[in-house]
Amino acid sequence: MCLSWMINKIGLYIHIPFCVKKCNYCDFLSAPASEEERATYVGYIKEEIRAYKSCDYCADTIFFGGGTPSLLSTEEFEELMREIRVSFYIEPQAEITVECNPETVDKDKLSAMRQMGINRISFGLQSAIDNELKLLGRIHSYGRFVEAYRTARCVGFDNINIDLMSAIPGQTEDSWERTLREVISLKPEHISAYSLILEEGTEFYERQEELALPGEEEERRMYYRTKELLAQAGYMRYEISNYAKSSFACRHNCKYWSGQEYIGLGLGASSYLRGTRFHNPTIMKEYSRVCMNLSALRREEEKLSAERQMEEYCFLGLRLTEGVSKKNFEERFGIPIRAVYKDVLEYFLNLKLIKEQGDRVFLTDRGIDVSNQVFAAFLLE
């Protein structure tokens, strides 16, 4: 049982850096690997998990991300879950998520996941249009996704997210709306809707001159249509790119945006504990050598100054539609938010990009449209 007054509550992130093939837009730390390489890596993560055994942490969220975590075998998931339960306290109502590619799961694997306590699935769909999926480099069709989604429902998953991507090559406003309506008709509990960003080092970045990308105005109309259709279907926008039915906001991701503590396990995974940020090695050989030694794992350890913590509290918290709490800011930092950010707040209040209501400070709809400009103003340097 998790005794919150005795044990530190944290989120656990487990990075699985494997995929069947690299998607054309992906700049994540991931690559194809053999079954033997995957099994060896699972062994490394188990060693890292054991290194935290005496730290008295209670995990109330666990998130397997990637890459494609669903590439792991049922036995490998069981090994990791068993090791986590031995080394951490797991809150009885913990949210435990696995990111899945529809092509890498079947009824047996999904049923086994559910039985071992995994209670949230995040499907990387991106589009309901097969031609668009092919352009993205996805390995699944829309039909295959629907089959996997219905199977997940059949075996008992009642908390499912679907990832979607707009402003992709060849996409039109009509095809984007078709994707939204198809997904809404499935009634998932959560929808993440992101716009494509051309990241350096990806195939799309190298080929951007030849890509038939939607124009800026067309992309903006897709953005507004997303908000409109999802609101009509009962999805609450709780973060800039995330929508959920009531009580189904992703608790793990909310930890990042609200400045809570989390531990990252695996290759390149980042952590935030006791005001300190650090990350694991990004090269497999280095990770394999140090995964039993926490002090060696903590690369580029940075103790955040009070000013840096204030900055992150504001520009991450303002991603949430509920914004930041003035009371919580003062409790954390011992100073009222207006004593630090009075000029910034007054400037954006006058522009109607920020609203102040009771204890909360949050972005208006117009503020969300230019959120990066607003966030930058909260940097104290």
Disulfide bonds with the S-S distance in Angstrom:
Cys2-Cys58 2.41
